[in-house]
Amino acid sequence: MADIPLVLPARRTSPFVGLAPGLALTGGVAAVAFALRLIPGVSVLSPMILSVIIGVVIHNLAGAPHAAREGVAFSLRRVLRLAIVLLGLQITARQAAEIGAPGLAGIAVALLATLGFTVLAGRALGVPRGLALLIGVGTSICGASAVIAAKTATAGKDEDAAYAIACVTLFGTVAMFGYPLAESVLHLAPRAYGVWAGASIHEVAHAVAAAFQGGGEAGEFGAIAKLTRVAMMAPVIIALGEVSARLGVAGDGERLKPPFPWFLVGFLALAAFNSLVAVPHEIAAPIGVAATFLLSMAMAAMGLHTDISRLRAKGLRPIALGLLASLFISGVSLLMVRLIL
């Protein structure tokens, strides 16, 4: 009888083995971004923005290792979703209530008006609709976090998201230094100045830094107004995800419509839980840091997918659109503050 060859079953490799190189790369970039913020002057930039910049530099100068691709893609999708869910623990209904119903209405009107204006202005300037939408979302809601959430919900392009983040970072930084100077001319009350800054400056860090230049009371109301805009991210982006394909905005032509962003439902669920059950600061604070770190990993992954030559090909029109959108939300928010507060 002939010997029957012995066939051993293939050894199953843990999924983490394939993800580990990419997760180590994006986690390392995020760690470097956090460390860079210890340098005087660099702290004005969030670790998320620094992570994007480092990722872009790595991709365009050396390129990410082939072994890291799977983990980088995982960071851009799964890690991002987890981070946005965790952001829900930073928001409570009580914070929004402190601004009052008129203030909340004013913030919502400014947000929606800016989003609509940016899309229409983008059409007039000849900016692609997907890119215009991401610039509008980043300007009207909460900067880089909103851009990358909207990119995920609408199946947008990595290059468009990177360009949009560059726009909102540039003009958010200008606003951080410009608003205190404007306040000295406008002579706003601390509460009004804080709400204006929180309702119109893009990044959370930029908005809070500018608001506290008006004093402690202004800083507190600025933080509350800004977090209120962050809370509005979920319903706005869920709606955009549902209508983006019908409007021809979605980036993935093979899908009839982008997948429903369930991670934003998780965001709302944790925000509701945090409103009903007071999560101790000792628990919420480390979770907030973890969420920022995970978002930084996702931003690093996006940078590692971004080709500068493709960004250069888009020209200066998107930058002009970002400027117009920033001026629009600043003016509308100031008008609301003057009328309501």
N, C-alpha and C positions, 0 to 999 in steps of 0.2 A: 504493500500500500504506500502510495506516495505521501510524503510528509505534507501536511496542510500548513501553509504559511500562517504564522501567528500575526494577526493584525491588531495592534494596540489602538485603543481609542485615542483620538487626538486630545491632547491636554488643553483644557479650557483656560484661556487667559482671562484674568480679571479685567473688567472694563476700565478699571482705574489705571491699569498699566498703560493703556493707550491715551488716557486723558492726562496722566501725570506730567509729561514734559510741557504741554501747553499751559496747564494750570500753574506749574512752577514758574513759567515765563511771565504770564499775566500777573500772578501774585507777586513776583519779584519786581515787576515794573510798578505795581501799586505801592509796594513797600518803599521803593526809591522815591516815588512821588511824595509819600508821607514824610520821608526824611528830608527832602528838599525844602519842605515848608518850614523847617527849622532855621533856614537861612533868612536873615533880615531882608525884607522886601519881597521875598518869594511867597510869604504867607498870605499875600492878598489873592493868590491864585488857589483854587480848590485842588485837592489831590486828583479829582476826576479830570480836570483840565490838564494838569501836568502829566497824567497817565496817557491821555490822548497824544500829547506832544511827543513823549518818549516813544510811544508805540509807532507813531508816524516816522520818527527818525530811524528807529530800528528797521522798519520795513523798507524804507527807501534807500538806506545806506548799505545794509547787510542782508536784509530779508530774514524772516523767521525760519528756523529749522523745520524741515519737512515733518519730523517727528512731533512737532508742537502743534500742527494744524488742527488735529482733532480736539485737543484741549482748549485751543484758542477759540474755536467755534463754539465749544461748550460754554466758555466764559461769556461769549457774546449773546448767548441765548438763555441757558438755564440759570447761570449765576446772576445775570441781569434781572431775570424775573424774581428770583428769591430776594434780591436786594430791594427791589421796588415794593414787594410785599412787606418787608421789614420796616420800610419808611412809614407805614401806617401807624406804627407805635409812637411816632413823633408828633402826632396830631390828635387833638381832642375837640369835641363840639364846644366845650366851654371857651376855648381860645377864640373861636370864631364869634361866639356870642359877645365877647368883650368889645368887638368893633361895632356891634349893633346892626340891625336889619338894613338901615340905609347904607351903611358902609359896605356891608356884604353885597348889596345890590350894585353899588357903584363899582366894586372890584369885578363883579361878574360882567357888568356891561363893558367895562374897559377891556377885559380879557376877550370877550366874544367879538367886540368891535375891532380890536387889533388883529385878531385872527382873520376876520373877513377882509379887513383893509389890506393885509399883507398878501393874501391870495390874489385879490383884484389888482393890487399894485404890481405884483409879480407878473401877472398876465400882460399888463401895460408895458413893463420893462423887458418882456421876452424871457423871463426866468422860467425854467421848467416847473410845472405845477407841483411835482413831488418835492422839489427843493424849496419852492416858495412856501409850501405847507409846513415843512420842517422849520424854516426860519420863523414863520408865524407862530408855531407852537412854542418854540424855544423863547421867543420874545414875550409872548403873552402869558405863559404859565411859569416855568421854573428853569429855564436855561437848558443845560446839557442833559439833565435827567429826563425832562419832557421830550427833548429831541430824540433821544435813543428809545424811549418808550413808544413814541409815535412812529418811529422808523420800524419798530418791531410790529406794532399793531397794523400798519398799512403796507407791510412788506416793502419798505423803501430801500434805497441803495446806500451802501456804506459810505461812498464818496459824498453823496448828498448830506448825510448826517454829519460827516466830518466838517464839511463846509458850513453847515448851519451852526454847528458848535463854535467854529471859529468866529462867525458873525456875532453870536450872542455873547461870547466871551469878550470880544473886542469892545463892543458898545456897552456891555455891562461894566467893564473896568472903567471906561470913560465916565459912565454915570456915577460910579462909586466915588470918584474924585470931584465930579462936576456938581452933584446934588448939594453937598455942603456949601459950595460957593453960591449956588442959586438960592439956597435958603436964606443966606445973608442979605439977598436982594429982595426976596419975596416976603420975608418976615412972617413966616407961618408959625402958628402955635405948635408946641412940641408934638401933640397928638396928631395934628394935621400933617406935619412934616413926616412923621414916622409912617403914617398910613400911605402917604404919597410915595415914599421910597419903597415900602413893602409891596405896594400895588403895581409898581412899574419897573423896578430894576430886576434884571433877569435871574441871575444866580442867587441862591439863598445867602451865601457868604458875602457877596457884593451888596445885597440889599440890607443885611443886618449891619455891616460895617458902615455903610453910608448913614443909616438911620441913627446909630449911636453917636454919630458926630453932632447930632442935635440934642444930646443929653440922654439920661437914663430913661425918662418917660418916652421920648421919641423912639429910642431903641427898642423898648418893649413893644410898642404898638407896631413898629416896623416889622419885628419878628412875627407878630401875630398875623399881620396882613399878608406877609409873605407865605407863611404856612397855610393860610386860608387859600391862597392861589395854588399851592401844592395839592391841597385836598381836592381842588376842582380838576386836577389833572385826570383823575380816573374817569368821571363821566364824559369829559370832553373827548378824551382819546378813544374811549370805547365807542362813542358815536362816530368819530372819524374813521375808525376801523370798519364800521358797518357801511359807511357811505363812500369810502375812498374809491372802491372799484367802480361804482356807478358813475363817479365824477371823472374817472380816468386818471386818478392820482396814484393808485397803488402801483408799486414798482414791479411786481411779479405778474407778468402777463399770462402765466399758465394757470393761475388761480382765478376762479370766478369771483372770490372775495377773500380778503385776508382772514386768518383764523381769529376767533373771538379771543380777546386778551384777558383770559381768566386771571392772570396775575394781578390785574387791576382790581378785580373783585376781591382778591385776597388782601390787597392794600386797603380797600374800603372796610373789609371785615375787621382787620386789626385796628383801624381807626375807630370803628364803632365799639370794639371791645375796650379800647383805651379810654373811650368816653364814658363807658358804663362802669368799668373796673379800674380804679386808679393804679396804674402800674408804677411801682416804686422807682424813684430816680436811679437807685443803685442797679436796677435791672435795665431800665429804658436807655440809660446813657451808654452802657457798653454795646447794647444792640444797635444804637444809633451809629456808633463808631464802626461796628461790623458792617452795617448797611453801606456806609460810605466807602469802606474798604472793598466790599464786593462790587459796588458801582464803579470804583476805580479799576478793578480787574476787567469789568466789561468795557470800560472806556479804552483801556490798554488794548484789548482785543480788537476793538473797532479801529484804533490807530494802526494795528498790525495788518489790517485789511485795506488800508487807505493808500492810494497811489497819488503822489503829489502831481504828477503830470496830468492826471485826469481832473484834479482840482484846478490846475492852471488853465486847462482848456475851457473851464466855465466862465472865465473872465471876471470883470469887476462888477457886473450888473447885480449879482447876488449880494455883494457888499453894500452897494447903493440901496438895495431893498432892505437889508438889515438896518441901515441908518434910518431910512424912512419909517420902518416899523417901530424902532426905538423912540424916535421923536413923536410918533403918533401916540403910543401908549403913555409916554410921559405927559403929553399935552392933555389927553383925555382924562387921565388919572388926576392931574392937577385941577382940571375943571370940576370933576366929581367932588374932590376934596373941598374946593371953594364953595360948591353948592350945598354939600351935605353936612360937613363938619364945622 
